[in-house]
Amino acid sequence: MTSDELNQQSRLLNEFFVGVQQDQPIPEVDPTALRQFHEKIIEQSREAGPGAAIALSALGLRISATDAGPLCVRNWLLGIMLMQGLLPDWQQGTELGWLRVSSGCKYSR
């Protein structure tokens, strides 16, 4: 990927997060992509340790800048709900049974 392409992806991701701050709706994501994203975050956070920043490129997933923002936000929200114990009924015998709490990693671009 060229530096121009990286800059374009960074710009698109930043625009998405500005939109989130302005209360724009978060686009839907593919449930399979969210699961893969979540599992890679768990894996990388275990390797990196608590408080580590994880670059999206380190996940080894082919994620477009358009998909990266919604996946990050939805994963963060699920993580918050998990840590607060709000999803136990959804974690057993449903499509959210794969959810696990990460070590509290931070994301970076």
C-alpha positions in Angstrom: 0.0 0.0 0.0 1.4 3.4 -1.0 1.7 6.3 1.4 -1.1 8.1 -0.6 -3.4 5.1 0.0 -2.6 5.1 3.7 -3.2 8.8 3.9 -6.6 8.3 2.1 -7.6 5.5 4.5 -6.6 7.6 7.5 -8.6 10.6 6.2 -11.7 8.4 5.7 -11.3 6.9 9.2 -11.0 10.3 10.7 -14.0 11.5 8.9 -16.0 8.6 10.2 -15.1 9.4 13.8 -15.9 13.0 13.4 -19.3 11.9 12.2 -19.7 9.7 15.3 -19.0 12.7 17.4 -21.7 14.6 15.5 -24.2 11.8 16.3 -24.3 10.4 12.8 -25.5 6.8 12.8 -23.0 4.0 12.8 -23.4 1.8 9.7 -24.2 -1.8 10.0 -21.4 -4.3 9.8 -21.3 -7.9 8.7 -21.6 -10.1 11.8 -18.9 -12.4 10.5 -16.5 -9.5 10.0 -17.3 -8.2 13.5 -16.5 -11.6 14.9 -13.2 -11.9 13.0 -12.3 -8.3 14.1 -13.1 -9.1 17.7 -11.2 -12.3 17.8 -8.1 -10.7 16.2 -8.3 -7.9 18.7 -8.4 -10.4 21.6 -5.4 -12.3 20.1 -3.3 -9.2 19.5 -4.1 -7.7 22.9 -2.9 -10.9 24.6 0.3 -10.7 22.7 0.8 -7.0 23.2 -0.2 -6.8 26.8 -2.5 -4.5 28.7 -2.8 -0.9 27.5 -1.1 -1.6 24.2 -2.1 0.3 21.1 -3.0 -2.0 18.2 -2.7 -0.8 14.6 -5.5 -2.0 12.4 -2.9 -3.2 9.9 -1.6 -5.5 12.7 -4.8 -7.5 12.7 -4.0 -9.1 9.4 -7.5 -8.5 8.1 -8.3 -6.8 4.8 -10.4 -4.0 6.2 -11.4 -1.0 4.2 -11.3 2.4 5.8 -15.1 2.5 5.3 -15.5 -0.7 7.3 -12.8 -0.1 9.9 -14.6 2.7 11.8 -17.9 0.9 12.2 -16.1 -2.3 13.2 -14.1 -0.5 15.8 -17.0 1.3 17.4 -19.3 -1.7 17.4 -16.5 -3.8 19.0 -15.9 -1.1 21.6 -19.6 -1.0 22.5 -19.8 -4.7 22.8 -16.7 -4.7 25.0 -18.2 -2.1 27.3 -21.4 -4.0 27.6 -19.5 -7.2 28.3 -17.3 -5.6 31.0 -20.5 -4.3 32.7 -22.1 -7.7 32.6 -25.0 -6.6 30.4 -24.8 -9.5 27.9 -24.8 -12.8 29.8 -28.1 -14.0 28.4 -26.9 -13.2 24.8 -23.6 -15.0 25.2 -25.1 -18.4 25.6 -26.7 -20.2 22.7 -27.0 -17.2 20.5 -25.0 -15.7 17.6 -23.1 -13.6 20.2 -21.8 -16.7 22.1 -18.3 -16.0 20.7 -17.9 -12.7 22.7 -15.0 -12.4 25.1 -13.6 -9.5 27.0 -10.2 -8.3 25.8 -7.5 -7.0 28.0 -8.6 -3.4 27.5 -6.4 -2.6 24.5 -6.5 0.7 22.7 -6.8 1.0 18.9 -4.5 3.0 16.7 -4.5 3.6 12.9 
